[in-house]
Structure formats: C-alpha cells, structure tokens
Amino acid sequence: MNIIAIDTETTGLNPAEDEIIQFSAVDMMGHELADFLIKPIYHERWDAAEKIKC
C-alpha cells in the first residue's frame, strides 16, 4: 500500500472565499512528490491566516 500525504496552505479558513496558495505532497517514505506555490487571484494579504499557529 502506498500512502500519499497532501498539505495545503490557504489565505484563510473560509472555503467559499479563501484561496489555496501552496500545495505539497509526499509519499510514505518522505519523498517530495509535489511542492508549488499558487498566486492568489482575489487576495493580496492574508494576515489572519498568518496568525494561526500549529
């Protein structure tokens, strides 16, 4: 079985209004399959999203 982990970064938490700005994927061995930035169309800043801590 092959497992792929996908991660996204967004301009906020509202799926109706916010945009994906980064997409990444790695396989179960930690090999990077994809990692790219996406230029947002409708947002110039995302201050509230930057304040979220993990």
mmCIF file as Biopython writes it, N, C-alpha, C and O atoms, coordinates in Angstrom:
data_model
#
loop_
_atom_site.group_PDB
_atom_site.id
_atom_site.type_symbol
_atom_site.label_atom_id
_atom_site.label_alt_id
_atom_site.label_comp_id
_atom_site.label_asym_id
_atom_site.label_entity_id
_atom_site.label_seq_id
_atom_site.pdbx_PDB_ins_code
_atom_site.Cartn_x
_atom_site.Cartn_y
_atom_site.Cartn_z
_atom_site.occupancy
_atom_site.B_iso_or_equiv
_atom_site.auth_seq_id
_atom_site.auth_asym_id
_atom_site.pdbx_PDB_model_num
ATOM 1   N N  . MET A ? 1  ? 0.845   -1.174 0.000  1.0 0.0 1  A 1 
ATOM 2   C CA . MET A ? 1  ? 0.000   0.000  0.000  1.0 0.0 1  A 1 
ATOM 3   C C  . MET A ? 1  ? 0.892   1.239  0.000  1.0 0.0 1  A 1 
ATOM 4   O O  . MET A ? 1  ? 1.861   1.315  0.755  1.0 0.0 1  A 1 
ATOM 5   N N  . ASN A ? 2  ? 0.559   2.204  -0.848 1.0 0.0 2  A 1 
ATOM 6   C CA . ASN A ? 2  ? 1.293   3.463  -0.925 1.0 0.0 2  A 1 
ATOM 7   C C  . ASN A ? 2  ? 0.416   4.571  -0.355 1.0 0.0 2  A 1 
ATOM 8   O O  . ASN A ? 2  ? -0.731  4.747  -0.766 1.0 0.0 2  A 1 
ATOM 9   N N  . ILE A ? 3  ? 0.971   5.309  0.593  1.0 0.0 3  A 1 
ATOM 10  C CA . ILE A ? 3  ? 0.244   6.402  1.216  1.0 0.0 3  A 1 
ATOM 11  C C  . ILE A ? 3  ? 0.856   7.715  0.745  1.0 0.0 3  A 1 
ATOM 12  O O  . ILE A ? 3  ? 2.078   7.861  0.706  1.0 0.0 3  A 1 
ATOM 13  N N  . ILE A ? 4  ? 0.007   8.660  0.391  1.0 0.0 4  A 1 
ATOM 14  C CA . ILE A ? 4  ? 0.448   9.993  -0.007 1.0 0.0 4  A 1 
ATOM 15  C C  . ILE A ? 4  ? -0.205  11.007 0.916  1.0 0.0 4  A 1 
ATOM 16  O O  . ILE A ? 4  ? -1.425  11.018 1.081  1.0 0.0 4  A 1 
ATOM 17  N N  . ALA A ? 5  ? 0.616   11.858 1.516  1.0 0.0 5  A 1 
ATOM 18  C CA . ALA A ? 5  ? 0.109   12.920 2.380  1.0 0.0 5  A 1 
ATOM 19  C C  . ALA A ? 5  ? 0.075   14.216 1.575  1.0 0.0 5  A 1 
ATOM 20  O O  . ALA A ? 5  ? 1.032   14.560 0.882  1.0 0.0 5  A 1 
ATOM 21  N N  . ILE A ? 6  ? -1.050  14.926 1.680  1.0 0.0 6  A 1 
ATOM 22  C CA . ILE A ? 6  ? -1.238  16.176 0.961  1.0 0.0 6  A 1 
ATOM 23  C C  . ILE A ? 6  ? -1.434  17.294 1.979  1.0 0.0 6  A 1 
ATOM 24  O O  . ILE A ? 6  ? -2.156  17.135 2.964  1.0 0.0 6  A 1 
ATOM 25  N N  . ASP A ? 7  ? -0.780  18.425 1.726  1.0 0.0 7  A 1 
ATOM 26  C CA . ASP A ? 7  ? -0.899  19.589 2.603  1.0 0.0 7  A 1 
ATOM 27  C C  . ASP A ? 7  ? -1.156  20.811 1.746  1.0 0.0 7  A 1 
ATOM 28  O O  . ASP A ? 7  ? -0.584  20.955 0.665  1.0 0.0 7  A 1 
ATOM 29  N N  . THR A ? 8  ? -2.016  21.688 2.229  1.0 0.0 8  A 1 
ATOM 30  C CA . THR A ? 8  ? -2.262  22.953 1.538  1.0 0.0 8  A 1 
ATOM 31  C C  . THR A ? 8  ? -2.138  24.097 2.527  1.0 0.0 8  A 1 
ATOM 32  O O  . THR A ? 8  ? -2.380  23.940 3.723  1.0 0.0 8  A 1 
ATOM 33  N N  . GLU A ? 9  ? -1.761  25.234 2.008  1.0 0.0 9  A 1 
ATOM 34  C CA . GLU A ? 9  ? -1.792  26.482 2.760  1.0 0.0 9  A 1 
ATOM 35  C C  . GLU A ? 9  ? -2.781  27.384 2.042  1.0 0.0 9  A 1 
ATOM 36  O O  . GLU A ? 9  ? -2.839  27.399 0.812  1.0 0.0 9  A 1 
ATOM 37  N N  . THR A ? 10 ? -3.562  28.139 2.817  1.0 0.0 10 A 1 
ATOM 38  C CA . THR A ? 10 ? -4.611  28.957 2.231  1.0 0.0 10 A 1 
ATOM 39  C C  . THR A ? 10 ? -4.559  30.382 2.771  1.0 0.0 10 A 1 
ATOM 40  O O  . THR A ? 10 ? -3.843  30.678 3.727  1.0 0.0 10 A 1 
ATOM 41  N N  . THR A ? 11 ? -5.329  31.249 2.140  1.0 0.0 11 A 1 
ATOM 42  C CA . THR A ? 11 ? -5.405  32.636 2.587  1.0 0.0 11 A 1 
ATOM 43  C C  . THR A ? 11 ? -6.347  32.803 3.777  1.0 0.0 11 A 1 
ATOM 44  O O  . THR A ? 11 ? -6.460  33.901 4.320  1.0 0.0 11 A 1 
ATOM 45  N N  . GLY A ? 12 ? -7.021  31.739 4.187  1.0 0.0 12 A 1 
ATOM 46  C CA . GLY A ? 12 ? -7.937  31.788 5.323  1.0 0.0 12 A 1 
ATOM 47  C C  . GLY A ? 12 ? -8.659  30.466 5.483  1.0 0.0 12 A 1 
ATOM 48  O O  . GLY A ? 12 ? -8.299  29.467 4.859  1.0 0.0 12 A 1 
ATOM 49  N N  . LEU A ? 13 ? -9.682  30.467 6.325  1.0 0.0 13 A 1 
ATOM 50  C CA . LEU A ? 13 ? -10.403 29.231 6.638  1.0 0.0 13 A 1 
ATOM 51  C C  . LEU A ? 13 ? -11.773 29.116 5.984  1.0 0.0 13 A 1 
ATOM 52  O O  . LEU A ? 13 ? -12.468 28.124 6.199  1.0 0.0 13 A 1 
ATOM 53  N N  . ASN A ? 14 ? -12.174 30.090 5.203  1.0 0.0 14 A 1 
ATOM 54  C CA . ASN A ? 14 ? -13.493 30.074 4.569  1.0 0.0 14 A 1 
ATOM 55  C C  . ASN A ? 14 ? -13.367 29.507 3.151  1.0 0.0 14 A 1 
ATOM 56  O O  . ASN A ? 14 ? -12.844 30.188 2.269  1.0 0.0 14 A 1 
ATOM 57  N N  . PRO A ? 15 ? -13.834 28.278 2.911  1.0 0.0 15 A 1 
ATOM 58  C CA . PRO A ? 15 ? -13.683 27.665 1.578  1.0 0.0 15 A 1 
ATOM 59  C C  . PRO A ? 15 ? -14.453 28.392 0.485  1.0 0.0 15 A 1 
ATOM 60  O O  . PRO A ? 15 ? -14.144 28.230 -0.696 1.0 0.0 15 A 1 
ATOM 61  N N  . ALA A ? 16 ? -15.448 29.190 0.856  1.0 0.0 16 A 1 
ATOM 62  C CA . ALA A ? 16 ? -16.215 29.926 -0.149 1.0 0.0 16 A 1 
ATOM 63  C C  . ALA A ? 16 ? -15.491 31.185 -0.626 1.0 0.0 16 A 1 
ATOM 64  O O  . ALA A ? 16 ? -15.777 31.692 -1.711 1.0 0.0 16 A 1 
ATOM 65  N N  . GLU A ? 17 ? -14.550 31.691 0.184  1.0 0.0 17 A 1 
ATOM 66  C CA . GLU A ? 17 ? -13.900 32.960 -0.147 1.0 0.0 17 A 1 
ATOM 67  C C  . GLU A ? 17 ? -12.380 32.887 -0.249 1.0 0.0 17 A 1 
ATOM 68  O O  . GLU A ? 17 ? -11.781 33.668 -0.989 1.0 0.0 17 A 1 
ATOM 69  N N  . ASP A ? 18 ? -11.750 31.981 0.466  1.0 0.0 18 A 1 
ATOM 70  C CA . ASP A ? 18 ? -10.293 31.953 0.525  1.0 0.0 18 A 1 
ATOM 71  C C  . ASP A ? 18 ? -9.700  31.050 -0.553 1.0 0.0 18 A 1 
ATOM 72  O O  . ASP A ? 18 ? -10.390 30.220 -1.145 1.0 0.0 18 A 1 
ATOM 73  N N  . GLU A ? 19 ? -8.406  31.234 -0.791 1.0 0.0 19 A 1 
ATOM 74  C CA . GLU A ? 19 ? -7.728  30.555 -1.889 1.0 0.0 19 A 1 
ATOM 75  C C  . GLU A ? 19 ? -6.558  29.706 -1.397 1.0 0.0 19 A 1 
ATOM 76  O O  . GLU A ? 19 ? -5.956  30.000 -0.364 1.0 0.0 19 A 1 
ATOM 77  N N  . ILE A ? 20 ? -6.247  28.664 -2.137 1.0 0.0 20 A 1 
ATOM 78  C CA . ILE A ? 20 ? -5.054  27.860 -1.875 1.0 0.0 20 A 1 
ATOM 79  C C  . ILE A ? 20 ? -3.855  28.640 -2.403 1.0 0.0 20 A 1 
ATOM 80  O O  . ILE A ? 20 ? -3.875  29.130 -3.532 1.0 0.0 20 A 1 
ATOM 81  N N  . ILE A ? 21 ? -2.799  28.753 -1.574 1.0 0.0 21 A 1 
ATOM 82  C CA . ILE A ? 21 ? -1.594  29.459 -2.002 1.0 0.0 21 A 1 
ATOM 83  C C  . ILE A ? 21 ? -0.367  28.541 -2.039 1.0 0.0 21 A 1 
ATOM 84  O O  . ILE A ? 21 ? 0.672   28.925 -2.576 1.0 0.0 21 A 1 
ATOM 85  N N  . GLN A ? 22 ? -0.479  27.330 -1.472 1.0 0.0 22 A 1 
ATOM 86  C CA . GLN A ? 22 ? 0.602   26.352 -1.580 1.0 0.0 22 A 1 
ATOM 87  C C  . GLN A ? 22 ? 0.019   24.952 -1.537 1.0 0.0 22 A 1 
ATOM 88  O O  . GLN A ? 22 ? -0.918  24.681 -0.786 1.0 0.0 22 A 1 
ATOM 89  N N  . PHE A ? 23 ? 0.584   24.058 -2.355 1.0 0.0 23 A 1 
ATOM 90  C CA . PHE A ? 23 ? 0.183   22.661 -2.399 1.0 0.0 23 A 1 
ATOM 91  C C  . PHE A ? 23 ? 1.437   21.813 -2.300 1.0 0.0 23 A 1 
ATOM 92  O O  . PHE A ? 23 ? 2.414   22.047 -3.012 1.0 0.0 23 A 1 
ATOM 93  N N  . SER A ? 24 ? 1.408   20.815 -1.403 1.0 0.0 24 A 1 
ATOM 94  C CA . SER A ? 24 ? 2.546   19.904 -1.239 1.0 0.0 24 A 1 
ATOM 95  C C  . SER A ? 24 ? 2.044   18.484 -1.094 1.0 0.0 24 A 1 
ATOM 96  O O  . SER A ? 24 ? 0.952   18.250 -0.576 1.0 0.0 24 A 1 
ATOM 97  N N  . ALA A ? 25 ? 2.851   17.531 -1.559 1.0 0.0 25 A 1 
ATOM 98  C CA . ALA A ? 25 ? 2.517   16.119 -1.400 1.0 0.0 25 A 1 
ATOM 99  C C  . ALA A ? 25 ? 3.809   15.330 -1.194 1.0 0.0 25 A 1 
ATOM 100 O O  . ALA A ? 25 ? 4.807   15.568 -1.874 1.0 0.0 25 A 1 
ATOM 101 N N  . VAL A ? 26 ? 3.780   14.391 -0.251 1.0 0.0 26 A 1 
ATOM 102 C CA . VAL A ? 26 ? 4.910   13.494 -0.005 1.0 0.0 26 A 1 
ATOM 103 C C  . VAL A ? 26 ? 4.396   12.069 0.081  1.0 0.0 26 A 1 
ATOM 104 O O  . VAL A ? 26 ? 3.251   11.834 0.467  1.0 0.0 26 A 1 
ATOM 105 N N  . ASP A ? 27 ? 5.265   11.099 -0.287 1.0 0.0 27 A 1 
ATOM 106 C CA . ASP A ? 27 ? 4.870   9.705  -0.149 1.0 0.0 27 A 1 
ATOM 107 C C  . ASP A ? 27 ? 5.222   9.206  1.243  1.0 0.0 27 A 1 
ATOM 108 O O  . ASP A ? 27 ? 5.768   9.959  2.050  1.0 0.0 27 A 1 
ATOM 109 N N  . MET A ? 28 ? 4.917   7.950  1.533  1.0 0.0 28 A 1 
ATOM 110 C CA . MET A ? 28 ? 5.100   7.425  2.882  1.0 0.0 28 A 1 
ATOM 111 C C  . MET A ? 28 ? 6.569   7.284  3.278  1.0 0.0 28 A 1 
ATOM 112 O O  . MET A ? 28 ? 6.873   7.045  4.446  1.0 0.0 28 A 1 
ATOM 113 N N  . MET A ? 29 ? 7.469   7.427  2.329  1.0 0.0 29 A 1 
ATOM 114 C CA . MET A ? 29 ? 8.901   7.392  2.626  1.0 0.0 29 A 1 
ATOM 115 C C  . MET A ? 29 ? 9.465   8.797  2.823  1.0 0.0 29 A 1 
ATOM 116 O O  . MET A ? 29 ? 10.655  8.958  3.097  1.0 0.0 29 A 1 
ATOM 117 N N  . GLY A ? 30 ? 8.614   9.811  2.684  1.0 0.0 30 A 1 
ATOM 118 C CA . GLY A ? 30 ? 9.054   11.186 2.862  1.0 0.0 30 A 1 
ATOM 119 C C  . GLY A ? 30 ? 9.578   11.835 1.597  1.0 0.0 30 A 1 
ATOM 120 O O  . GLY A ? 30 ? 10.132  12.933 1.646  1.0 0.0 30 A 1 
ATOM 121 N N  . HIS A ? 31 ? 9.410   11.166 0.457  1.0 0.0 31 A 1 
ATOM 122 C CA . HIS A ? 31 ? 9.861   11.748 -0.810 1.0 0.0 31 A 1 
ATOM 123 C C  . HIS A ? 31 ? 8.857   12.787 -1.298 1.0 0.0 31 A 1 
ATOM 124 O O  . HIS A ? 31 ? 7.654   12.535 -1.350 1.0 0.0 31 A 1 
ATOM 125 N N  . GLU A ? 32 ? 9.366   13.932 -1.645 1.0 0.0 32 A 1 
ATOM 126 C CA . GLU A ? 32 ? 8.521   15.014 -2.138 1.0 0.0 32 A 1 
ATOM 127 C C  . GLU A ? 32 ? 8.004   14.683 -3.543 1.0 0.0 32 A 1 
ATOM 128 O O  . GLU A ? 32 ? 8.787   14.437 -4.461 1.0 0.0 32 A 1 
ATOM 129 N N  . LEU A ? 33 ? 6.707   14.681 -3.691 1.0 0.0 33 A 1 
ATOM 130 C CA . LEU A ? 33 ? 6.078   14.418 -4.986 1.0 0.0 33 A 1 
ATOM 131 C C  . LEU A ? 33 ? 5.671   15.708 -5.674 1.0 0.0 33 A 1 
ATOM 132 O O  . LEU A ? 33 ? 5.691   15.798 -6.902 1.0 0.0 33 A 1 
ATOM 133 N N  . ALA A ? 34 ? 5.304   16.695 -4.891 1.0 0.0 34 A 1 
ATOM 134 C CA . ALA A ? 34 ? 4.889   17.993 -5.427 1.0 0.0 34 A 1 
ATOM 135 C C  . ALA A ? 34 ? 5.065   19.039 -4.342 1.0 0.0 34 A 1 
ATOM 136 O O  . ALA A ? 34 ? 4.868   18.758 -3.159 1.0 0.0 34 A 1 
ATOM 137 N N  . ASP A ? 35 ? 5.431   20.226 -4.741 1.0 0.0 35 A 1 
ATOM 138 C CA . ASP A ? 35 ? 5.515   21.354 -3.821 1.0 0.0 35 A 1 
ATOM 139 C C  . ASP A ? 35 ? 5.553   22.611 -4.668 1.0 0.0 35 A 1 
ATOM 140 O O  . ASP A ? 35 ? 6.577   22.928 -5.273 1.0 0.0 35 A 1 
ATOM 141 N N  . PHE A ? 36 ? 4.450   23.319 -4.712 1.0 0.0 36 A 1 
ATOM 142 C CA . PHE A ? 36 ? 4.439   24.531 -5.512 1.0 0.0 36 A 1 
ATOM 143 C C  . PHE A ? 36 ? 3.548   25.595 -4.908 1.0 0.0 36 A 1 
ATOM 144 O O  . PHE A ? 36 ? 2.598   25.310 -4.180 1.0 0.0 36 A 1 
ATOM 145 N N  . LEU A ? 37 ? 3.886   26.830 -5.233 1.0 0.0 37 A 1 
ATOM 146 C CA . LEU A ? 37 ? 3.131   27.995 -4.784 1.0 0.0 37 A 1 
ATOM 147 C C  . LEU A ? 37 ? 2.119   28.373 -5.859 1.0 0.0 37 A 1 
ATOM 148 O O  . LEU A ? 37 ? 2.349   28.167 -7.051 1.0 0.0 37 A 1 
ATOM 149 N N  . ILE A ? 38 ? 1.001   28.925 -5.417 1.0 0.0 38 A 1 
ATOM 150 C CA . ILE A ? 38 ? -0.067  29.335 -6.321 1.0 0.0 38 A 1 
ATOM 151 C C  . ILE A ? 38 ? -0.366  30.802 -6.033 1.0 0.0 38 A 1 
ATOM 152 O O  . ILE A ? 38 ? -0.674  31.163 -4.897 1.0 0.0 38 A 1 
ATOM 153 N N  . LYS A ? 39 ? -0.277  31.636 -7.043 1.0 0.0 39 A 1 
ATOM 154 C CA . LYS A ? 39 ? -0.545  33.058 -6.846 1.0 0.0 39 A 1 
ATOM 155 C C  . LYS A ? 39 ? -2.051  33.267 -6.672 1.0 0.0 39 A 1 
ATOM 156 O O  . LYS A ? 39 ? -2.832  32.905 -7.552 1.0 0.0 39 A 1 
ATOM 157 N N  . PRO A ? 40 ? -2.460  33.846 -5.548 1.0 0.0 40 A 1 
ATOM 158 C CA . PRO A ? 40 ? -3.888  34.092 -5.350 1.0 0.0 40 A 1 
ATOM 159 C C  . PRO A ? 40 ? -4.413  35.150 -6.321 1.0 0.0 40 A 1 
ATOM 160 O O  . PRO A ? 40 ? -3.697  36.083 -6.684 1.0 0.0 40 A 1 
ATOM 161 N N  . ILE A ? 41 ? -5.635  34.997 -6.725 1.0 0.0 41 A 1 
ATOM 162 C CA . ILE A ? 41 ? -6.256  35.920 -7.668 1.0 0.0 41 A 1 
ATOM 163 C C  . ILE A ? 41 ? -6.959  37.065 -6.934 1.0 0.0 41 A 1 
ATOM 164 O O  . ILE A ? 41 ? -6.876  38.219 -7.353 1.0 0.0 41 A 1 
ATOM 165 N N  . TYR A ? 42 ? -7.646  36.742 -5.845 1.0 0.0 42 A 1 
ATOM 166 C CA . TYR A ? 42 ? -8.515  37.715 -5.178 1.0 0.0 42 A 1 
ATOM 167 C C  . TYR A ? 42 ? -7.936  38.306 -3.898 1.0 0.0 42 A 1 
ATOM 168 O O  . TYR A ? 42 ? -8.480  39.281 -3.380 1.0 0.0 42 A 1 
ATOM 169 N N  . HIS A ? 43 ? -6.857  37.749 -3.378 1.0 0.0 43 A 1 
ATOM 170 C CA . HIS A ? 43 ? -6.292  38.213 -2.110 1.0 0.0 43 A 1 
ATOM 171 C C  . HIS A ? 43 ? -4.883  38.757 -2.319 1.0 0.0 43 A 1 
ATOM 172 O O  . HIS A ? 43 ? -4.074  38.171 -3.038 1.0 0.0 43 A 1 
ATOM 173 N N  . GLU A ? 44 ? -4.611  39.881 -1.679 1.0 0.0 44 A 1 
ATOM 174 C CA . GLU A ? 44 ? -3.261  40.439 -1.679 1.0 0.0 44 A 1 
ATOM 175 C C  . GLU A ? 44 ? -2.570  40.207 -0.339 1.0 0.0 44 A 1 
ATOM 176 O O  . GLU A ? 44 ? -1.342  40.172 -0.268 1.0 0.0 44 A 1 
ATOM 177 N N  . ARG A ? 45 ? -3.354  40.051 0.715  1.0 0.0 45 A 1 
ATOM 178 C CA . ARG A ? 45 ? -2.829  39.814 2.063  1.0 0.0 45 A 1 
ATOM 179 C C  . ARG A ? 45 ? -3.693  38.761 2.745  1.0 0.0 45 A 1 
ATOM 180 O O  . ARG A ? 45 ? -4.861  38.584 2.398  1.0 0.0 45 A 1 
ATOM 181 N N  . TRP A ? 46 ? -3.112  38.066 3.712  1.0 0.0 46 A 1 
ATOM 182 C CA . TRP A ? 46 ? -3.858  37.080 4.490  1.0 0.0 46 A 1 
ATOM 183 C C  . TRP A ? 46 ? -3.316  37.073 5.916  1.0 0.0 46 A 1 
ATOM 184 O O  . TRP A ? 46 ? -2.826  36.065 6.426  1.0 0.0 46 A 1 
ATOM 185 N N  . ASP A ? 47 ? -3.427  38.246 6.530  1.0 0.0 47 A 1 
ATOM 186 C CA . ASP A ? 47 ? -2.897  38.441 7.886  1.0 0.0 47 A 1 
ATOM 187 C C  . ASP A ? 47 ? -3.497  37.476 8.900  1.0 0.0 47 A 1 
ATOM 188 O O  . ASP A ? 47 ? -2.770  36.945 9.740  1.0 0.0 47 A 1 
ATOM 189 N N  . ALA A ? 48 ? -4.811  37.234 8.844  1.0 0.0 48 A 1 
ATOM 190 C CA . ALA A ? 48 ? -5.439  36.344 9.815  1.0 0.0 48 A 1 
ATOM 191 C C  . ALA A ? 48 ? -4.917  34.916 9.677  1.0 0.0 48 A 1 
ATOM 192 O O  . ALA A ? 48 ? -4.705  34.236 10.682 1.0 0.0 48 A 1 
ATOM 193 N N  . ALA A ? 49 ? -4.711  34.464 8.468  1.0 0.0 49 A 1 
ATOM 194 C CA . ALA A ? 49 ? -4.180  33.107 8.254  1.0 0.0 49 A 1 
ATOM 195 C C  . ALA A ? 49 ? -2.760  32.986 8.756  1.0 0.0 49 A 1 
ATOM 196 O O  . ALA A ? 49 ? -2.379  31.930 9.261  1.0 0.0 49 A 1 
ATOM 197 N N  . GLU A ? 50 ? -1.959  34.039 8.633  1.0 0.0 50 A 1 
ATOM 198 C CA . GLU A ? 50 ? -0.570  34.009 9.107  1.0 0.0 50 A 1 
ATOM 199 C C  . GLU A ? 50 ? -0.485  33.936 10.624 1.0 0.0 50 A 1 
ATOM 200 O O  . GLU A ? 50 ? 0.529   33.486 11.156 1.0 0.0 50 A 1 
ATOM 201 N N  . LYS A ? 51 ? -1.508  34.360 11.324 1.0 0.0 51 A 1 
ATOM 202 C CA . LYS A ? 51 ? -1.502  34.330 12.782 1.0 0.0 51 A 1 
ATOM 203 C C  . LYS A ? 51 ? -1.813  32.953 13.360 1.0 0.0 51 A 1 
ATOM 204 O O  . LYS A ? 51 ? -1.588  32.731 14.549 1.0 0.0 51 A 1 
ATOM 205 N N  . ILE A ? 52 ? -2.324  32.020 12.554 1.0 0.0 52 A 1 
ATOM 206 C CA . ILE A ? 52 ? -2.682  30.683 13.027 1.0 0.0 52 A 1 
ATOM 207 C C  . ILE A ? 52 ? -1.395  29.907 13.335 1.0 0.0 52 A 1 
ATOM 208 O O  . ILE A ? 52 ? -0.507  29.799 12.489 1.0 0.0 52 A 1 
ATOM 209 N N  . LYS A ? 53 ? -1.310  29.380 14.534 1.0 0.0 53 A 1 
ATOM 210 C CA . LYS A ? 53 ? -0.145  28.604 14.973 1.0 0.0 53 A 1 
ATOM 211 C C  . LYS A ? 53 ? -0.537  27.144 15.092 1.0 0.0 53 A 1 
ATOM 212 O O  . LYS A ? 53 ? -1.648  26.811 15.506 1.0 0.0 53 A 1 
ATOM 213 N N  . CYS A ? 54 ? 0.396   26.281 14.723 1.0 0.0 54 A 1 
ATOM 214 C CA . CYS A ? 54 ? 0.150   24.835 14.853 1.0 0.0 54 A 1 
ATOM 215 C C  . CYS A ? 54 ? 0.611   24.342 16.189 1.0 0.0 54 A 1 
ATOM 216 O O  . CYS A ? 54 ? 0.488   23.153 16.484 1.0 0.0 54 A 1 
#
